[in-house]
Amino acid sequence: MGSESGNTDEKPVHQVKISPFWMSTFEVTWDLFEPFLYKDYEQSKQTEGKVPASVDAVTRPTKPYLDMTFGMGKQNQPALAMTHYNAIQFCKWLYMRTGIFYRLPTEAEWEYACRGGSSLTYFFGDDAANLGEYAWYADNSQSKTHQVGQKKPNAFGLYDMLGNVAEWTCDQYLADYYQQFKDKVADNPVAVPTELYPHAVRGGSYQSTAHELRSAARAFSDPIWKQLDPQVPKSNWWFPEAPFVGMRLVRPLNPPSEQEILTYYNQSPIEDF
């Protein structure tokens, strides 16, 4: 994990031990996210015509005052501009819907999945000239998202790990987080979030440069993503100026206890003033 030739926050390169998990083949799309966002929409999709009480009890996002697709489309398009808290509540809704524990990946899990067994600059090699075969980014995206799965996958069969939308991770972003693992093996590392900003974001987006799409590249959330939000306090659910961030989920092979699951899902949002 990490890179000696990259940015300071990617150093040092270190070994990581990770417990087994599944990761979603694609970024979460509006097709999956919209039933969580709109109860009426979810109810219309129910064959029994009624949303189960346990699902109905999950707090849903406030209705966005903007078109949160930003005109880029919905069908098979990555859902975007949700906050870290919103992403976790989506995972809770899935849990209530399916009984299966889903969560955001840790930074370590994300980088392992992205690399697909490679230690090179990108999972396909060191030459950025080939990036267009695998990613929608600044050079080929026309400044918009694209339907998921149109580019080549990595060796693990995961699509759009680089570009399209950047992806939330579990972690608080700490620029010096890797320093503690110098000459050590990190065991399932995660910087447990305690503050609203910044959270670690991975993979780059349709706006990103080739340098920002490297497997080891790290990015983070910023209050400027809500700068024009007129609400007081600012929304816990949406980043109206971040149409480039979305999510991809993981499912651990060995899930935690139900109490640990509910603790993860039921953290109160930190108010953003």
MIDO-985601 format. One record per residue (C-alpha): residue in one letter; x, y, z. Coordinates in steps of 0.2 Angstrom, whole numbers, plus 5000, padded with zeros to 4 digits. Example, Ala and Ser with C-alpha at 12.3 -4.5 7.8 and 13.67 -1.06 7.14 Angstrom:
! MIDO-985601
A506249785039
S506849955036
This chain:
! MIDO-985601
M500050005000
G500650174996
S501950244984
E503750314987
S503650414971
G501950494974
N501350624986
T501950645004
D500350565011
E500650405001
K502350365011
P503050255016
V502550105006
H502049965018
Q501349795019
V499449775024
K498549615030
I496649625026
S495249515030
P494249435015
F492849535008
W491749554992
M491749724983
S490349784971
T490849764953
F490149934949
E489950104958
V488250124966
T487050184953
W485550294954
D484550144950
L485050074967
F485150234976
E483450314971
P482350194980
F483250244996
L483050424992
Y481250424989
K480050314999
D478650344986
Y479750274972
E480250124983
Q478450084987
S477950094969
K479249954965
Q478649844979
T477549694973
E476649694989
G476449884988
K477049925005
V478849955012
P479249845027
A479149935044
S481049905047
V481549985031
D480250125033
A481150165050
V482750205041
T483050395040
R483050445022
P483950595015
T483150765014
K482450794997
P483850884987
Y483451064981
L484451044966
D484450914952
M485850804960
T486150714944
F486750884937
G486050844921
M487150694918
G485750564918
K485150424930
Q485050254921
N486550154925
Q487450314930
P488350324946
A487450414961
L488350564967
A488550714978
M487950614994
T488950655010
H489850525020
Y488450505032
N487250485018
A488250345011
I488250255027
Q486350275029
F486150195012
C487150045018
K485950035033
W484450045021
L485249895012
Y485449805028
M483649825033
R483149775015
T484249615014
G484949565031
I486649575024
F487949695031
Y488649815018
R489849965022
L491050085014
P492750005011
T494250055021
E495650145012
A496749985013
E495349875006
W495050004992
E496850014987
Y497049824988
A495449804977
C496049934965
R497749864962
G497049694958
G498749614962
S499849744954
S501149854962
L501349974947
T500750154946
Y499050094939
F498349924940
F498649904921
G500449964921
D501550124923
D501050214907
A499650334908
A499450334889
N498350184892
L497250254905
G495850294893
E495450114890
Y495050094909
A494450264915
W493350414912
Y494450564917
A494850734912
D495550694895
N494050594889
S492550624900
Q491850784892
S491650844910
K490350724915
T489950554922
H489650404911
Q488650244913
V489550114924
G490549964916
Q490950044899
K492850034901
K493949884904
P493949814922
N495449774932
A496149604936
F494849574949
G493449614937
L493049784945
Y492449924934
D492850114935
M493950094950
L494850244942
G493850394936
N492050414933
V491650464951
A492750464966
E492250344980
W492050364999
T493050265011
C492750225029
D494250325034
Q494550495042
Y495950575030
L497550595040
A499050655029
D500250565040
Y499250405044
Y500550285035
Q501950345045
Q501550235060
F501650075048
K503450105043
D504349935043
K502749855050
V501349755044
A499649855046
D498249735051
N496549795044
P497049975046
V495650105047
A495750285053
V494050285062
P493150455059
T492950575073
E492750735064
L491650795050
Y493150845039
P494150775030
H493650595025
A494650495013
V494050484995
R494850364982
G494950334964
G494750504956
S493350564945
Y492850624928
Q493750784932
S495350704938
T497050714930
A498050554926
H499150584941
E497650594953
L497050424946
R498550324952
S498150174963
A499050244978
A498350424976
R497350494990
A496050634991
F494850705004
S493250795007
D493250985009
P491951105017
I492051195000
W490951054993
K489451145003
Q490051325001
L488451374992
D487251275002
P485951405008
Q485251295022
V485751335041
P486451225047
K487151155031
S486450985024
N486950825033
W486550735017
W487150825001
F488650904994
P487951024981
E489651064974
A490350894973
P489550814958
F491150704956
V490950594972
G490050434974
M490250264982
R490650074980
L490249954994
V491049805002
R490349655011
P491549575023
L491549385022
N491449375041
P490249515047
P490349595064
S489049565078
E487349645076
Q487749765090
E489349825080
I488349835064
L487049945072
T488450055081
Y489150085063
Y487550135056
N486750235070
Q488150365073
S487350535074
P487850655060
I489050795065
E488150965062
D488951065048
F488751255052
